[in-house]
Amino acid sequence: MTTEQLAERYRELTIENCEIKSTMLGMENHNIMSLDLNLGGFGWGVSFGGYRIDGPDGMACLKELLKTLEVGKYEDLKGLYVRAANQGLGGKCLAVGHLMKDKWFSFEEFFERMKRR
């Protein structure tokens, strides 16, 4: 996904640079496998994730996230600087992007694409 495609998909969009402060890959409530990235910028923070990834497309989801951010393993995400596409104050994080390249990952877009195939 590119910045242009992201802007077409979502009307209200704020893009800011931030750091992945922490990560979580594991079991959530009700034994649901999930992942979260906790992002922090200058005076703000947001969580990106919370989607179920223990289904048939879970590993493909994780692989696409790593490929977009150009890291080889999940453990390398913590401390990485990325871009966050947010809905603004009080809104959710819609996508994370590579800091220097026009590459974005969105859970919503990924799972919609998987449903269509």
C-alpha positions as CSV (number, residue, x, y, z in Angstrom):
1,M,0.0,0.0,0.0
2,T,1.3,3.5,-0.8
3,T,0.6,6.8,0.9
4,E,-1.8,7.8,-2.0
5,Q,-3.8,4.6,-1.6
6,L,-3.9,5.1,2.2
7,A,-5.3,8.6,1.7
8,E,-7.9,7.4,-0.7
9,R,-9.0,4.7,1.7
10,Y,-9.3,6.9,4.8
11,R,-10.6,10.5,4.8
12,E,-9.2,11.8,8.0
13,L,-5.5,10.9,8.2
14,T,-2.5,12.2,10.2
15,I,0.9,10.8,9.4
16,E,3.6,11.1,12.1
17,N,7.0,9.6,12.7
18,C,7.3,7.5,15.8
19,E,9.2,4.7,17.5
20,I,8.0,1.2,18.2
21,K,8.4,1.3,22.0
22,S,7.3,-2.3,22.7
23,T,5.8,-5.3,21.0
24,M,3.5,-8.1,22.0
25,L,3.1,-11.4,20.1
26,G,1.0,-13.9,22.1
27,M,-2.2,-15.1,23.5
28,E,-4.9,-12.5,24.3
29,N,-8.2,-13.1,26.1
30,H,-10.0,-16.2,25.2
31,N,-6.8,-17.8,23.8
32,I,-6.7,-15.6,20.7
33,M,-3.3,-15.2,19.1
34,S,-2.6,-11.6,18.4
35,L,0.1,-9.0,18.0
36,D,0.4,-5.4,19.0
37,L,3.0,-2.6,18.4
38,N,3.0,0.2,20.9
39,L,4.1,3.3,19.1
40,G,5.3,6.5,20.7
41,G,5.9,9.9,19.1
42,F,6.6,13.3,20.5
43,G,4.1,13.6,23.3
44,W,1.7,10.9,22.1
45,G,1.3,7.1,21.9
46,V,-0.9,4.6,20.2
47,S,-1.3,0.9,19.9
48,F,-1.4,-0.7,16.5
49,G,-2.8,-4.3,16.3
50,G,-5.1,-6.4,18.3
51,Y,-6.2,-8.5,15.3
52,R,-6.5,-12.2,15.5
53,I,-3.6,-13.9,13.7
54,D,-4.0,-17.5,14.6
55,G,-6.1,-18.2,11.6
56,P,-4.9,-19.5,8.2
57,D,-3.5,-16.1,7.2
58,G,-1.7,-15.3,10.4
59,M,1.8,-16.0,9.4
60,A,1.2,-14.3,6.0
61,C,0.1,-11.2,8.0
62,L,3.2,-11.2,10.2
63,K,5.4,-11.8,7.1
64,E,3.9,-8.9,5.3
65,L,4.4,-6.6,8.3
66,L,8.0,-7.5,8.5
67,K,8.5,-7.2,4.8
68,T,6.9,-3.7,4.7
69,L,9.1,-2.5,7.6
70,E,12.2,-4.3,6.1
71,V,13.1,-6.3,9.2
72,G,14.1,-10.0,9.2
73,K,12.5,-11.0,12.6
74,Y,9.8,-9.9,14.9
75,E,12.3,-9.1,17.7
76,D,13.9,-6.4,15.5
77,L,10.7,-4.3,15.6
78,K,11.3,-2.9,19.1
79,G,13.1,0.4,18.8
80,L,12.5,0.8,15.1
81,Y,11.4,4.2,13.8
82,V,8.3,4.1,11.5
83,R,5.5,6.3,10.3
84,A,2.0,5.9,11.8
85,A,-1.2,6.8,9.9
86,N,-3.7,7.9,12.6
87,Q,-7.2,9.2,12.7
88,G,-6.0,12.0,15.0
89,L,-6.6,12.6,18.7
90,G,-8.6,9.8,20.2
91,G,-8.7,7.9,16.9
92,K,-6.9,4.6,16.1
93,C,-3.8,3.8,14.2
94,L,-4.8,2.7,10.7
95,A,-1.4,1.6,9.3
96,V,2.3,1.7,9.9
97,G,4.8,2.6,7.2
98,H,8.5,2.3,6.5
99,L,10.2,5.5,7.7
100,M,12.0,6.3,4.4
101,K,10.0,4.4,1.7
102,D,6.4,4.7,0.6
103,K,5.4,1.3,1.9
104,W,2.6,0.8,4.4
105,F,1.0,-2.1,6.2
106,S,-2.7,-2.1,7.3
107,F,-4.3,-5.0,9.2
108,E,-7.7,-4.0,7.8
109,E,-6.5,-3.9,4.2
110,F,-4.5,-7.1,4.6
111,F,-7.5,-9.1,6.0
112,E,-9.9,-7.7,3.4
113,R,-7.5,-8.7,0.7
114,M,-7.3,-12.2,2.1
115,K,-11.2,-12.5,2.2
116,R,-11.4,-11.6,-1.5
117,R,-9.1,-14.3,-2.7
